[in-house]
Amino acid sequence: MKYKYQAIRIPYNSWSGKAEADYLDIINEKGAKGWRFVGFEPLIAKAEKGFRGTELVFEIPLEEEAK
């Protein structure tokens, strides 16, 4: 089976260090549309300034082409 992938970036607020969006809300919204959460990747800032955010990765099956 083939899949299509999508990544959504969630930036962190530079002052508070907290995510600017609730990741669980995003995961649930995408899941309701048929996307499956497959993982995350922290976005690391340069020069030891910590994390810039997180990238959530989703997949959805592609329709098989007619034979």
C-alpha positions, 0 to 999 in steps of 0.5 A: 500500500502506498501512502501520502505524508504531511508534516505540520510545524508547531512553533514554540513561543520564544518567550515562554518556550511553550508550543503555540498550538495544542498538538493533541488538538491537531492530531485529533483533527487530522485523525478525524479526516482519515490521517494517521499520526506516525511521529514527531521531530523536534526542530532544534535552534542553532547555537544552543538556543533550545527547540524552535518547535515540533513537526508532527508527521501524518500519513494517509493511504493513497487510492490504488490506481485502476488497473 
